């Protein structure tokens, strides 16, 4: 699966989504040596360095898989609304 991450400056990055849970995502971002963990902290997706990102999209070959991951990744955010 792939994720589109949007940084505060508007820069978008395509990432390979390795795993997802309601509070954590692990992705591979092109140009980085290691995997990146993104945590949901106080309703905002936060990188290991403290920067906030938004998930622009989660793409998969199978629509059901993408919908399942998206729902898990946004469960707390949606519950807070």
C-alpha positions in Angstrom: 0.0 0.0 0.0 1.0 3.6 -0.5 0.4 6.7 1.4 0.5 10.4 0.4 1.8 12.5 3.2 1.3 16.3 3.2 3.8 18.4 5.2 2.8 21.8 6.8 4.5 23.7 3.9 2.3 21.8 1.4 5.0 19.5 0.2 3.6 16.1 -0.7 5.6 12.8 -0.4 4.6 9.4 -1.6 5.5 6.7 0.9 5.2 2.9 1.1 3.0 1.9 4.0 4.4 -1.0 5.8 2.0 -1.3 8.8 -0.8 0.6 10.3 -2.7 0.7 13.6 -5.1 3.3 15.0 -2.2 5.2 16.6 0.9 4.4 14.5 1.9 4.1 10.9 5.3 2.8 9.7 6.3 4.0 6.2 9.3 4.0 3.9 9.9 7.5 2.4 12.1 7.7 -0.7 15.5 9.1 0.0 15.6 8.2 3.7 17.8 5.3 4.9 15.4 4.0 7.6 11.7 3.5 8.0 9.7 6.3 9.6 7.2 5.9 12.3 4.3 8.3 12.5 2.2 8.5 15.7 -1.1 10.0 16.4 -0.5 12.4 19.3 -3.3 14.6 20.5 -5.3 14.1 17.3 -2.3 15.0 14.9 -0.1 12.7 13.0 3.4 13.4 14.2 6.8 12.3 12.8 9.6 11.1 15.0 11.2 14.6 14.8 8.0 16.3 16.1 6.8 17.6 12.7 3.1 17.2 11.9 1.9 15.6 8.7 -1.5 14.9 7.2 -2.4 11.8 5.3 -3.6 12.9 1.9 -4.5 9.4 0.7 -3.9 5.7 1.2 -3.8 3.8 -2.0 -3.9 0.0 -2.5 -4.5 -2.5 -5.3 -7.5 -3.7 -3.3 -10.0 -0.9 -2.3 -11.2 -2.9 0.7 -7.7 -3.0 2.1 -7.2 0.7 1.7 -10.5 1.5 3.3 -9.7 -0.8 6.3 -6.3 0.8 6.8 -7.7 4.3 6.4 -10.5 3.6 9.0 -8.0 2.2 11.5 -5.6 5.1 11.0 -8.4 7.6 11.6 -10.5 5.9 14.2 -9.4 8.1 17.1 -9.5 11.3 15.1 -13.0 10.6 13.9 -14.2 9.6 17.4 -12.9 13.0 18.8 -15.1 14.9 16.3 
